[in-house]
Amino acid sequence: MATALAVDVGDFEFSQQEAHGVVSVHNLGFGRSTAACSCGWAGHRRRLKAAATQDAWAHCLLDRCSVSSPLVVLW
């Protein structure tokens, strides 16, 4: 069963708010990872790299920042 959803891109007003930062996850060693963005945002230090990655994605969605490639970098 397939469901189609019609969404007008104009409803979200992407053109007015462009990306203003690039976020990445810094892997500081075993059990120490944190997300940080060039816009000045910094996430909490996490024991799991996956939790820091979720912080980075949540920041991107809420504040319209871009994701770095690769997302996780060794520091």
HTML snippet that shows the backbone in 3Dmol.js (N, CA, C, O; Angstrom):
<script src="https://3Dmol.org/build/3Dmol-min.js"></script>
<div id="view" style="width:600px;height:400px;position:relative"></div>
<script>
const pdb = `
ATOM      1  N   MET A   1       0.839  -1.172   0.000  1.00  0.00           N
ATOM      2  CA  MET A   1       0.000   0.000   0.000  1.00  0.00           C
ATOM      3  C   MET A   1       0.885   1.237   0.000  1.00  0.00           C
ATOM      4  O   MET A   1       1.789   1.358   0.827  1.00  0.00           O
ATOM      5  N   ALA A   2       0.634   2.131  -0.901  1.00  0.00           N
ATOM      6  CA  ALA A   2       1.421   3.357  -1.014  1.00  0.00           C
ATOM      7  C   ALA A   2       0.544   4.552  -0.683  1.00  0.00           C
ATOM      8  O   ALA A   2      -0.644   4.584  -1.003  1.00  0.00           O
ATOM      9  N   THR A   3       1.147   5.519  -0.045  1.00  0.00           N
ATOM     10  CA  THR A   3       0.444   6.742   0.307  1.00  0.00           C
ATOM     11  C   THR A   3       1.193   7.921  -0.286  1.00  0.00           C
ATOM     12  O   THR A   3       2.411   8.026  -0.138  1.00  0.00           O
ATOM     13  N   ALA A   4       0.482   8.793  -0.944  1.00  0.00           N
ATOM     14  CA  ALA A   4       1.100   9.980  -1.540  1.00  0.00           C
ATOM     15  C   ALA A   4       0.734  11.192  -0.688  1.00  0.00           C
ATOM     16  O   ALA A   4      -0.382  11.312  -0.182  1.00  0.00           O
ATOM     17  N   LEU A   5       1.697  12.071  -0.549  1.00  0.00           N
ATOM     18  CA  LEU A   5       1.482  13.281   0.238  1.00  0.00           C
ATOM     19  C   LEU A   5       1.889  14.471  -0.612  1.00  0.00           C
ATOM     20  O   LEU A   5       3.031  14.562  -1.064  1.00  0.00           O
ATOM     21  N   ALA A   6       0.961  15.371  -0.824  1.00  0.00           N
ATOM     22  CA  ALA A   6       1.251  16.565  -1.621  1.00  0.00           C
ATOM     23  C   ALA A   6       1.598  17.708  -0.663  1.00  0.00           C
ATOM     24  O   ALA A   6       0.778  18.124   0.155  1.00  0.00           O
ATOM     25  N   VAL A   7       2.825  18.202  -0.783  1.00  0.00           N
ATOM     26  CA  VAL A   7       3.278  19.286   0.071  1.00  0.00           C
ATOM     27  C   VAL A   7       3.823  20.390  -0.812  1.00  0.00           C
ATOM     28  O   VAL A   7       4.623  20.135  -1.711  1.00  0.00           O
ATOM     29  N   ASP A   8       3.396  21.601  -0.560  1.00  0.00           N
ATOM     30  CA  ASP A   8       3.911  22.745  -1.292  1.00  0.00           C
ATOM     31  C   ASP A   8       5.168  23.240  -0.598  1.00  0.00           C
ATOM     32  O   ASP A   8       5.138  23.566   0.588  1.00  0.00           O
ATOM     33  N   VAL A   9       6.264  23.298  -1.328  1.00  0.00           N
ATOM     34  CA  VAL A   9       7.539  23.709  -0.748  1.00  0.00           C
ATOM     35  C   VAL A   9       7.473  25.151  -0.264  1.00  0.00           C
ATOM     36  O   VAL A   9       8.205  25.526   0.652  1.00  0.00           O
ATOM     37  N   GLY A  10       6.626  25.947  -0.850  1.00  0.00           N
ATOM     38  CA  GLY A  10       6.488  27.345  -0.444  1.00  0.00           C
ATOM     39  C   GLY A  10       5.960  27.507   0.969  1.00  0.00           C
ATOM     40  O   GLY A  10       6.131  28.567   1.572  1.00  0.00           O
ATOM     41  N   ASP A  11       5.319  26.474   1.512  1.00  0.00           N
ATOM     42  CA  ASP A  11       4.783  26.555   2.873  1.00  0.00           C
ATOM     43  C   ASP A  11       5.884  26.631   3.920  1.00  0.00           C
ATOM     44  O   ASP A  11       5.670  27.194   4.994  1.00  0.00           O
ATOM     45  N   PHE A  12       7.048  26.081   3.635  1.00  0.00           N
ATOM     46  CA  PHE A  12       8.110  26.002   4.625  1.00  0.00           C
ATOM     47  C   PHE A  12       9.039  27.216   4.616  1.00  0.00           C
ATOM     48  O   PHE A  12       9.798  27.405   5.566  1.00  0.00           O
ATOM     49  N   GLU A  13       9.000  28.027   3.585  1.00  0.00           N
ATOM     50  CA  GLU A  13       9.803  29.243   3.467  1.00  0.00           C
ATOM     51  C   GLU A  13      11.290  28.972   3.651  1.00  0.00           C
ATOM     52  O   GLU A  13      11.953  29.623   4.459  1.00  0.00           O
ATOM     53  N   PHE A  14      11.811  28.003   2.895  1.00  0.00           N
ATOM     54  CA  PHE A  14      13.231  27.683   2.962  1.00  0.00           C
ATOM     55  C   PHE A  14      14.093  28.797   2.385  1.00  0.00           C
ATOM     56  O   PHE A  14      15.247  28.962   2.780  1.00  0.00           O
ATOM     57  N   SER A  15      13.542  29.553   1.460  1.00  0.00           N
ATOM     58  CA  SER A  15      14.350  30.563   0.792  1.00  0.00           C
ATOM     59  C   SER A  15      14.750  31.701   1.724  1.00  0.00           C
ATOM     60  O   SER A  15      15.771  32.347   1.490  1.00  0.00           O
ATOM     61  N   GLN A  16      13.980  31.962   2.767  1.00  0.00           N
ATOM     62  CA  GLN A  16      14.280  33.067   3.663  1.00  0.00           C
ATOM     63  C   GLN A  16      15.319  32.694   4.707  1.00  0.00           C
ATOM     64  O   GLN A  16      16.049  33.567   5.176  1.00  0.00           O
ATOM     65  N   GLN A  17      15.408  31.443   5.079  1.00  0.00           N
ATOM     66  CA  GLN A  17      16.350  31.020   6.101  1.00  0.00           C
ATOM     67  C   GLN A  17      17.326  30.018   5.496  1.00  0.00           C
ATOM     68  O   GLN A  17      16.993  28.848   5.311  1.00  0.00           O
ATOM     69  N   GLU A  18      18.516  30.480   5.195  1.00  0.00           N
ATOM     70  CA  GLU A  18      19.524  29.604   4.634  1.00  0.00           C
ATOM     71  C   GLU A  18      20.438  29.098   5.736  1.00  0.00           C
ATOM     72  O   GLU A  18      20.437  29.621   6.850  1.00  0.00           O
ATOM     73  N   ALA A  19      21.209  28.082   5.416  1.00  0.00           N
ATOM     74  CA  ALA A  19      22.135  27.510   6.392  1.00  0.00           C
ATOM     75  C   ALA A  19      23.175  28.554   6.784  1.00  0.00           C
ATOM     76  O   ALA A  19      23.691  29.280   5.935  1.00  0.00           O
ATOM     77  N   HIS A  20      23.475  28.622   8.073  1.00  0.00           N
ATOM     78  CA  HIS A  20      24.443  29.607   8.528  1.00  0.00           C
ATOM     79  C   HIS A  20      25.579  28.985   9.331  1.00  0.00           C
ATOM     80  O   HIS A  20      26.420  29.705   9.868  1.00  0.00           O
ATOM     81  N   GLY A  21      25.613  27.680   9.417  1.00  0.00           N
ATOM     82  CA  GLY A  21      26.676  27.010  10.145  1.00  0.00           C
ATOM     83  C   GLY A  21      26.876  25.592   9.642  1.00  0.00           C
ATOM     84  O   GLY A  21      26.025  25.046   8.940  1.00  0.00           O
ATOM     85  N   VAL A  22      28.002  25.003  10.004  1.00  0.00           N
ATOM     86  CA  VAL A  22      28.303  23.617   9.639  1.00  0.00           C
ATOM     87  C   VAL A  22      28.586  22.869  10.928  1.00  0.00           C
ATOM     88  O   VAL A  22      29.487  23.239  11.681  1.00  0.00           O
ATOM     89  N   VAL A  23      27.825  21.827  11.182  1.00  0.00           N
ATOM     90  CA  VAL A  23      27.943  21.076  12.431  1.00  0.00           C
ATOM     91  C   VAL A  23      28.704  19.775  12.189  1.00  0.00           C
ATOM     92  O   VAL A  23      28.570  19.151  11.136  1.00  0.00           O
ATOM     93  N   SER A  24      29.506  19.374  13.179  1.00  0.00           N
ATOM     94  CA  SER A  24      30.240  18.115  13.115  1.00  0.00           C
ATOM     95  C   SER A  24      30.325  17.522  14.514  1.00  0.00           C
ATOM     96  O   SER A  24      30.119  18.213  15.512  1.00  0.00           O
ATOM     97  N   VAL A  25      30.630  16.234  14.568  1.00  0.00           N
ATOM     98  CA  VAL A  25      30.798  15.524  15.840  1.00  0.00           C
ATOM     99  C   VAL A  25      32.279  15.281  16.044  1.00  0.00           C
ATOM    100  O   VAL A  25      32.944  14.711  15.178  1.00  0.00           O
ATOM    101  N   HIS A  26      32.796  15.707  17.176  1.00  0.00           N
ATOM    102  CA  HIS A  26      34.206  15.522  17.507  1.00  0.00           C
ATOM    103  C   HIS A  26      34.336  14.302  18.411  1.00  0.00           C
ATOM    104  O   HIS A  26      33.783  14.271  19.510  1.00  0.00           O
ATOM    105  N   ASN A  27      35.066  13.304  17.942  1.00  0.00           N
ATOM    106  CA  ASN A  27      35.307  12.091  18.713  1.00  0.00           C
ATOM    107  C   ASN A  27      36.599  12.305  19.506  1.00  0.00           C
ATOM    108  O   ASN A  27      37.689  12.295  18.932  1.00  0.00           O
ATOM    109  N   LEU A  28      36.480  12.495  20.809  1.00  0.00           N
ATOM    110  CA  LEU A  28      37.622  12.824  21.653  1.00  0.00           C
ATOM    111  C   LEU A  28      38.240  11.602  22.316  1.00  0.00           C
ATOM    112  O   LEU A  28      39.086  11.739  23.199  1.00  0.00           O
ATOM    113  N   GLY A  29      37.834  10.429  21.907  1.00  0.00           N
ATOM    114  CA  GLY A  29      38.342   9.203  22.503  1.00  0.00           C
ATOM    115  C   GLY A  29      37.198   8.338  22.988  1.00  0.00           C
ATOM    116  O   GLY A  29      36.029   8.653  22.765  1.00  0.00           O
ATOM    117  N   PHE A  30      37.541   7.247  23.652  1.00  0.00           N
ATOM    118  CA  PHE A  30      36.526   6.305  24.109  1.00  0.00           C
ATOM    119  C   PHE A  30      35.602   6.963  25.141  1.00  0.00           C
ATOM    120  O   PHE A  30      36.054   7.407  26.196  1.00  0.00           O
ATOM    121  N   GLY A  31      34.322   7.019  24.827  1.00  0.00           N
ATOM    122  CA  GLY A  31      33.338   7.553  25.763  1.00  0.00           C
ATOM    123  C   GLY A  31      33.305   9.060  25.853  1.00  0.00           C
ATOM    124  O   GLY A  31      32.693   9.600  26.775  1.00  0.00           O
ATOM    125  N   ARG A  32      33.937   9.754  24.936  1.00  0.00           N
ATOM    126  CA  ARG A  32      33.931  11.215  24.964  1.00  0.00           C
ATOM    127  C   ARG A  32      33.711  11.755  23.551  1.00  0.00           C
ATOM    128  O   ARG A  32      34.653  11.859  22.765  1.00  0.00           O
ATOM    129  N   SER A  33      32.476  12.095  23.239  1.00  0.00           N
ATOM    130  CA  SER A  33      32.134  12.675  21.944  1.00  0.00           C
ATOM    131  C   SER A  33      31.253  13.885  22.177  1.00  0.00           C
ATOM    132  O   SER A  33      30.451  13.909  23.110  1.00  0.00           O
ATOM    133  N   THR A  34      31.404  14.886  21.331  1.00  0.00           N
ATOM    134  CA  THR A  34      30.586  16.084  21.449  1.00  0.00           C
ATOM    135  C   THR A  34      30.318  16.647  20.061  1.00  0.00           C
ATOM    136  O   THR A  34      31.115  16.463  19.142  1.00  0.00           O
ATOM    137  N   ALA A  35      29.206  17.323  19.918  1.00  0.00           N
ATOM    138  CA  ALA A  35      28.858  17.969  18.654  1.00  0.00           C
ATOM    139  C   ALA A  35      29.094  19.468  18.796  1.00  0.00           C
ATOM    140  O   ALA A  35      28.844  20.047  19.852  1.00  0.00           O
ATOM    141  N   ALA A  36      29.573  20.083  17.732  1.00  0.00           N
ATOM    142  CA  ALA A  36      29.815  21.521  17.734  1.00  0.00           C
ATOM    143  C   ALA A  36      29.519  22.073  16.348  1.00  0.00           C
ATOM    144  O   ALA A  36      29.607  21.357  15.350  1.00  0.00           O
ATOM    145  N   CYS A  37      29.167  23.352  16.297  1.00  0.00           N
ATOM    146  CA  CYS A  37      28.802  23.992  15.046  1.00  0.00           C
ATOM    147  C   CYS A  37      29.591  25.287  14.872  1.00  0.00           C
ATOM    148  O   CYS A  37      29.990  25.914  15.854  1.00  0.00           O
ATOM    149  N   SER A  38      29.811  25.677  13.639  1.00  0.00           N
ATOM    150  CA  SER A  38      30.531  26.912  13.371  1.00  0.00           C
ATOM    151  C   SER A  38      29.688  28.148  13.677  1.00  0.00           C
ATOM    152  O   SER A  38      30.216  29.260  13.668  1.00  0.00           O
ATOM    153  N   CYS A  39      28.399  27.985  13.946  1.00  0.00           N
ATOM    154  CA  CYS A  39      27.561  29.120  14.330  1.00  0.00           C
ATOM    155  C   CYS A  39      27.718  29.462  15.811  1.00  0.00           C
ATOM    156  O   CYS A  39      27.167  30.458  16.280  1.00  0.00           O
ATOM    157  N   GLY A  40      28.473  28.634  16.553  1.00  0.00           N
ATOM    158  CA  GLY A  40      28.704  28.903  17.963  1.00  0.00           C
ATOM    159  C   GLY A  40      28.031  27.918  18.901  1.00  0.00           C
ATOM    160  O   GLY A  40      28.305  27.933  20.101  1.00  0.00           O
ATOM    161  N   TRP A  41      27.170  27.074  18.396  1.00  0.00           N
ATOM    162  CA  TRP A  41      26.475  26.091  19.229  1.00  0.00           C
ATOM    163  C   TRP A  41      27.424  24.958  19.594  1.00  0.00           C
ATOM    164  O   TRP A  41      28.248  24.539  18.781  1.00  0.00           O
ATOM    165  N   ALA A  42      27.304  24.473  20.807  1.00  0.00           N
ATOM    166  CA  ALA A  42      28.087  23.316  21.252  1.00  0.00           C
ATOM    167  C   ALA A  42      27.179  22.395  22.059  1.00  0.00           C
ATOM    168  O   ALA A  42      26.473  22.838  22.964  1.00  0.00           O
ATOM    169  N   GLY A  43      27.207  21.108  21.721  1.00  0.00           N
ATOM    170  CA  GLY A  43      26.397  20.125  22.424  1.00  0.00           C
ATOM    171  C   GLY A  43      27.079  19.628  23.686  1.00  0.00           C
ATOM    172  O   GLY A  43      28.246  19.931  23.937  1.00  0.00           O
ATOM    173  N   HIS A  44      26.348  18.873  24.467  1.00  0.00           N
ATOM    174  CA  HIS A  44      26.895  18.288  25.684  1.00  0.00           C
ATOM    175  C   HIS A  44      27.868  17.167  25.337  1.00  0.00           C
ATOM    176  O   HIS A  44      27.750  16.540  24.284  1.00  0.00           O
ATOM    177  N   ARG A  45      28.808  16.921  26.206  1.00  0.00           N
ATOM    178  CA  ARG A  45      29.716  15.785  26.016  1.00  0.00           C
ATOM    179  C   ARG A  45      28.941  14.508  26.292  1.00  0.00           C
ATOM    180  O   ARG A  45      28.262  14.392  27.312  1.00  0.00           O
ATOM    181  N   ARG A  46      29.047  13.553  25.379  1.00  0.00           N
ATOM    182  CA  ARG A  46      28.286  12.305  25.464  1.00  0.00           C
ATOM    183  C   ARG A  46      29.218  11.114  25.551  1.00  0.00           C
ATOM    184  O   ARG A  46      30.334  11.144  25.032  1.00  0.00           O
ATOM    185  N   ARG A  47      28.752  10.064  26.211  1.00  0.00           N
ATOM    186  CA  ARG A  47      29.528   8.826  26.277  1.00  0.00           C
ATOM    187  C   ARG A  47      29.422   8.031  24.991  1.00  0.00           C
ATOM    188  O   ARG A  47      30.354   7.319  24.615  1.00  0.00           O
ATOM    189  N   LEU A  48      28.289   8.149  24.316  1.00  0.00           N
ATOM    190  CA  LEU A  48      28.075   7.423  23.064  1.00  0.00           C
ATOM    191  C   LEU A  48      28.205   8.370  21.878  1.00  0.00           C
ATOM    192  O   LEU A  48      27.645   9.466  21.876  1.00  0.00           O
ATOM    193  N   LYS A  49      28.941   7.937  20.887  1.00  0.00           N
ATOM    194  CA  LYS A  49      29.102   8.729  19.668  1.00  0.00           C
ATOM    195  C   LYS A  49      27.759   8.904  18.965  1.00  0.00           C
ATOM    196  O   LYS A  49      27.504   9.944  18.359  1.00  0.00           O
ATOM    197  N   ALA A  50      26.908   7.893  19.045  1.00  0.00           N
ATOM    198  CA  ALA A  50      25.593   7.965  18.410  1.00  0.00           C
ATOM    199  C   ALA A  50      24.723   9.053  19.038  1.00  0.00           C
ATOM    200  O   ALA A  50      23.952   9.706  18.335  1.00  0.00           O
ATOM    201  N   ALA A  51      24.836   9.255  20.340  1.00  0.00           N
ATOM    202  CA  ALA A  51      24.055  10.301  21.009  1.00  0.00           C
ATOM    203  C   ALA A  51      24.531  11.688  20.574  1.00  0.00           C
ATOM    204  O   ALA A  51      23.718  12.593  20.384  1.00  0.00           O
ATOM    205  N   ALA A  52      25.839  11.855  20.419  1.00  0.00           N
ATOM    206  CA  ALA A  52      26.370  13.131  19.935  1.00  0.00           C
ATOM    207  C   ALA A  52      25.950  13.382  18.491  1.00  0.00           C
ATOM    208  O   ALA A  52      25.699  14.522  18.102  1.00  0.00           O
ATOM    209  N   THR A  53      25.874  12.316  17.699  1.00  0.00           N
ATOM    210  CA  THR A  53      25.414  12.445  16.318  1.00  0.00           C
ATOM    211  C   THR A  53      23.957  12.871  16.274  1.00  0.00           C
ATOM    212  O   THR A  53      23.577  13.685  15.433  1.00  0.00           O
ATOM    213  N   GLN A  54      23.134  12.329  17.171  1.00  0.00           N
ATOM    214  CA  GLN A  54      21.736  12.752  17.235  1.00  0.00           C
ATOM    215  C   GLN A  54      21.617  14.207  17.647  1.00  0.00           C
ATOM    216  O   GLN A  54      20.753  14.921  17.137  1.00  0.00           O
ATOM    217  N   ASP A  55      22.464  14.662  18.559  1.00  0.00           N
ATOM    218  CA  ASP A  55      22.488  16.079  18.928  1.00  0.00           C
ATOM    219  C   ASP A  55      22.794  16.950  17.715  1.00  0.00           C
ATOM    220  O   ASP A  55      22.177  17.996  17.518  1.00  0.00           O
ATOM    221  N   ALA A  56      23.755  16.507  16.903  1.00  0.00           N
ATOM    222  CA  ALA A  56      24.137  17.266  15.713  1.00  0.00           C
ATOM    223  C   ALA A  56      22.979  17.348  14.719  1.00  0.00           C
ATOM    224  O   ALA A  56      22.697  18.420  14.182  1.00  0.00           O
ATOM    225  N   TRP A  57      22.312  16.228  14.473  1.00  0.00           N
ATOM    226  CA  TRP A  57      21.187  16.236  13.531  1.00  0.00           C
ATOM    227  C   TRP A  57      20.026  17.079  14.060  1.00  0.00           C
ATOM    228  O   TRP A  57      19.377  17.788  13.291  1.00  0.00           O
ATOM    229  N   ALA A  58      19.762  17.009  15.355  1.00  0.00           N
ATOM    230  CA  ALA A  58      18.685  17.815  15.935  1.00  0.00           C
ATOM    231  C   ALA A  58      18.999  19.304  15.793  1.00  0.00           C
ATOM    232  O   ALA A  58      18.108  20.098  15.493  1.00  0.00           O
ATOM    233  N   HIS A  59      20.259  19.685  16.007  1.00  0.00           N
ATOM    234  CA  HIS A  59      20.647  21.083  15.844  1.00  0.00           C
ATOM    235  C   HIS A  59      20.454  21.531  14.396  1.00  0.00           C
ATOM    236  O   HIS A  59      19.992  22.644  14.143  1.00  0.00           O
ATOM    237  N   CYS A  60      20.807  20.666  13.452  1.00  0.00           N
ATOM    238  CA  CYS A  60      20.638  21.006  12.037  1.00  0.00           C
ATOM    239  C   CYS A  60      19.169  21.228  11.687  1.00  0.00           C
ATOM    240  O   CYS A  60      18.836  22.152  10.944  1.00  0.00           O
ATOM    241  N   LEU A  61      18.311  20.396  12.212  1.00  0.00           N
ATOM    242  CA  LEU A  61      16.888  20.520  11.906  1.00  0.00           C
ATOM    243  C   LEU A  61      16.277  21.758  12.551  1.00  0.00           C
ATOM    244  O   LEU A  61      15.452  22.432  11.933  1.00  0.00           O
ATOM    245  N   LEU A  62      16.667  22.062  13.770  1.00  0.00           N
ATOM    246  CA  LEU A  62      16.056  23.181  14.485  1.00  0.00           C
ATOM    247  C   LEU A  62      16.625  24.537  14.074  1.00  0.00           C
ATOM    248  O   LEU A  62      15.886  25.520  14.016  1.00  0.00           O
ATOM    249  N   ASP A  63      17.922  24.605  13.791  1.00  0.00           N
ATOM    250  CA  ASP A  63      18.564  25.891  13.526  1.00  0.00           C
ATOM    251  C   ASP A  63      18.989  26.078  12.077  1.00  0.00           C
ATOM    252  O   ASP A  63      19.658  27.060  11.755  1.00  0.00           O
ATOM    253  N   ARG A  64      18.611  25.153  11.198  1.00  0.00           N
ATOM    254  CA  ARG A  64      18.876  25.251   9.768  1.00  0.00           C
ATOM    255  C   ARG A  64      20.363  25.333   9.414  1.00  0.00           C
ATOM    256  O   ARG A  64      20.743  26.048   8.487  1.00  0.00           O
ATOM    257  N   CYS A  65      21.188  24.613  10.138  1.00  0.00           N
ATOM    258  CA  CYS A  65      22.614  24.527   9.816  1.00  0.00           C
ATOM    259  C   CYS A  65      22.856  23.309   8.926  1.00  0.00           C
ATOM    260  O   CYS A  65      21.999  22.433   8.813  1.00  0.00           O
ATOM    261  N   SER A  66      24.009  23.263   8.308  1.00  0.00           N
ATOM    262  CA  SER A  66      24.363  22.153   7.428  1.00  0.00           C
ATOM    263  C   SER A  66      25.159  21.099   8.194  1.00  0.00           C
ATOM    264  O   SER A  66      25.713  21.371   9.259  1.00  0.00           O
ATOM    265  N   VAL A  67      25.205  19.905   7.637  1.00  0.00           N
ATOM    266  CA  VAL A  67      25.961  18.800   8.225  1.00  0.00           C
ATOM    267  C   VAL A  67      27.286  18.683   7.493  1.00  0.00           C
ATOM    268  O   VAL A  67      27.327  18.758   6.265  1.00  0.00           O
ATOM    269  N   SER A  68      28.370  18.498   8.239  1.00  0.00           N
ATOM    270  CA  SER A  68      29.669  18.335   7.597  1.00  0.00           C
ATOM    271  C   SER A  68      29.782  16.929   7.013  1.00  0.00           C
ATOM    272  O   SER A  68      29.061  16.013   7.408  1.00  0.00           O
ATOM    273  N   SER A  69      30.685  16.787   6.083  1.00  0.00           N
ATOM    274  CA  SER A  69      30.940  15.481   5.498  1.00  0.00           C
ATOM    275  C   SER A  69      32.435  15.219   5.555  1.00  0.00           C
ATOM    276  O   SER A  69      33.189  15.895   4.854  1.00  0.00           O
ATOM    277  N   PRO A  70      32.891  14.285   6.344  1.00  0.00           N
ATOM    278  CA  PRO A  70      32.190  13.334   7.206  1.00  0.00           C
ATOM    279  C   PRO A  70      31.661  14.011   8.465  1.00  0.00           C
ATOM    280  O   PRO A  70      32.206  15.017   8.919  1.00  0.00           O
ATOM    281  N   LEU A  71      30.610  13.453   9.014  1.00  0.00           N
ATOM    282  CA  LEU A  71      29.985  14.044  10.200  1.00  0.00           C
ATOM    283  C   LEU A  71      30.862  13.852  11.437  1.00  0.00           C
ATOM    284  O   LEU A  71      31.021  14.781  12.228  1.00  0.00           O
ATOM    285  N   VAL A  72      31.426  12.668  11.610  1.00  0.00           N
ATOM    286  CA  VAL A  72      32.250  12.373  12.800  1.00  0.00           C
ATOM    287  C   VAL A  72      33.725  12.541  12.413  1.00  0.00           C
ATOM    288  O   VAL A  72      34.203  11.917  11.465  1.00  0.00           O
ATOM    289  N   VAL A  73      34.435  13.389  13.157  1.00  0.00           N
ATOM    290  CA  VAL A  73      35.857  13.616  12.905  1.00  0.00           C
ATOM    291  C   VAL A  73      36.635  13.309  14.167  1.00  0.00           C
ATOM    292  O   VAL A  73      36.149  13.521  15.278  1.00  0.00           O
ATOM    293  N   LEU A  74      37.853  12.804  13.988  1.00  0.00           N
ATOM    294  CA  LEU A  74      38.739  12.561  15.135  1.00  0.00           C
ATOM    295  C   LEU A  74      39.370  13.878  15.540  1.00  0.00           C
ATOM    296  O   LEU A  74      39.770  14.671  14.688  1.00  0.00           O
ATOM    297  N   TRP A  75      39.455  14.105  16.804  1.00  0.00           N
ATOM    298  CA  TRP A  75      39.989  15.373  17.301  1.00  0.00           C
ATOM    299  C   TRP A  75      41.277  15.188  18.002  1.00  0.00           C
ATOM    300  O   TRP A  75      41.864  16.158  18.482  1.00  0.00           O
TER     301      TRP A  75
END
`;
const viewer = $3Dmol.createViewer("view");
viewer.addModel(pdb, "pdb");
viewer.setStyle({}, {cartoon: {color: "spectrum"}});
viewer.zoomTo();
viewer.render();
</script>
